[in-house]
Amino acid sequence: MPGDEEKLIDVLVPKAKVWLELDGELILGRGGALLLRAIEEHGSISQALKAIPDDVLGEMETPSYRFAWGYLRKVEDRLGAPIVEKRRGHREGPGGTALTRLGRELLKKYEVYEEKLHQILSE
């Protein structure tokens, strides 16, 4: 029936994904952006991994520390520059991991594009 088809069309929701590439190679997608945001907020890869919400992981297990470092190194290799820096612990405070200026700019660029896409899709 024509009326049922129109109702079906009305309930369809557009979805899209954002990722950043360099010379056709993936640099950053949603998972990587979530990891960088969590590192920025928690100052540690271990704490960042624990902070990834279950609804984001779905059926997946929390990525391992080793996997996260491997991912970050792969992004750095593709960019040719560091996006995170390790801080050694000392008497005045604990160690951790922080985003470099490039890492913060990469995350910001991703989040700007993601927000623009969501705005377009919600119109």
C-alpha positions, 0 to 999 in steps of 0.5 A: 500500500502506498501509505505504508511505504510513505510511513516506512520512508519517514522513519528512515534515519540517515547515518554516516561516519567520519574518518581522516585520511592522509594519502588514502591511508586511514589516520583517525576514525571514531575509535581512535578519536575516543581514545585520544579524547580519553587520553586528553581527559585522563592523562593515561592510556590505562585510565583512558581504556577503562573510561571507554563506555560500554555502549561504544564497545558493544560486544567488543572487549576493552582494547588492551594497553598493548593494542592502544599503543600499537594503534597510536604508533601506527598513526604516528608512523603514517603522520611522521610525527608523534601524537602522544608523549609519555611522561615518566613518574617522579617524586613530584608526581605520577607519570602518564601519557599526554597528547602532543600539540599535533595530537590535540589538533588532530583530535580537534579536526576530527571532532569539528568534522564529526559535529558538522556532519551530525548537524547536516544529518539532523537538518 
